[in-house]
Amino acid sequence: MSEEQDEHSERARKLFAGPVEFLKSAPGLKFLPDPDYPEIAFAGRSNVGKSSLLNALTNRKGLARTSNTPGRTQELNFFDVGQPPQIRLVDMPGYGFAEAQRTW
């Protein structure tokens, strides 16, 4: 890696090693938080590990709720990263084979 890549990697490591806090769940569009920070959304099929990836990225076991049952995440879940917040992570409901009823 170049020196610049090393510097970026270290900044990212420090960011995700710092404070990460649950902000809110949004069951509908009118509940979305203000777009104050850049957002990184985790989207994909049901039960592929979006919540687990978020937990691994932040090195926290219980930040985003995980389950073996498809369709457990049914709302948009927002997490602020950094103090003050630098970015926002969004754990999105899965799509595909889950049997949960859609409310959007």
N, C-alpha and C positions, 0 to 999 in steps of 0.2 A: 504494500500500500504506500501511496505517496504521503508526504507530511500533511498535506491538506486533507486527505481522506482520514488520516489518523485523528486530526483535529475535529472533524465532523463526527466521527465515531465516538470520540470522547464526550463531545457536547451532547450527543443523543443519549449516551449511557447515563450521564449526570442528570439529564432531564427526566428520564424514566425511572431513575433511582430515587428521585426526589418525591415530593408530595403528589399524590394522585387521589382525587376525591370524587365520590359520586356526587353529581349535581342534581339530576332529576330524571324521572321517567316521563315520557310523553305518550299518552294513549291516543292522541289525535293531533292534527296539525296546529290547532289553536293553542296547544300546550308547549310548543317548541320554545326553547330559550332563545334570547336575542343572539344573533350571529356575531358575538364579540370577538371570537378567536377563530383561527383556521381549524377546520374539523377534518378528522380522518374517520371515515365510516367503514365498519366491518360488515360487508354484505355477502350473502351467499346462500346456498341451499340449507335447508333445515338439517341440523345435527352434523355439520361438517367441522365444528370446532371454532367458530367465531369468538365465542366467549372465552374459551380456553386460550386462544391466541392472544386475546387482550390481557388475560391474566399472566401469561408467559412474558409478554412484552414488558409489562410493568413489574414483573417479578413478585406478584401478589397472588396468593391462592384463591382468595374469596372475593376479589373485587367485583368481577362480573359473575353472576350466577350461572352455573353449568348444570347440565342434566343429561342423562342418557336417553331421555324421551324427546323425540322431535317436537318442535313447536312450543317449547317452554317460554322462550323470549317472545313476548307478544306486544311489547311496547319499545319505543326507541329509548335507550338508556344512555345518558350523557355523563361523561367523566372529564373533569378538568385536570390537566397535567401541568405541574409547576406551581410555584408560589412567588409572584403572582402567576396566574395561568398563562401558559404560552400557546398551548393547543388544547383541543377538545377531542376526545375519542367518543365515537358513537357505536354502541352495540345494537345492531338492527335485528329485527325478527327475520327468521329464515323464510325461504320460500320453497315450494316443492311438495314433498310427500307428507308433511305434517298434517294431522287431523284437526288442529285447532281452528276455530272459527275466526275469520278475518273481521276486524272491526273498523278498518280504515275505509 
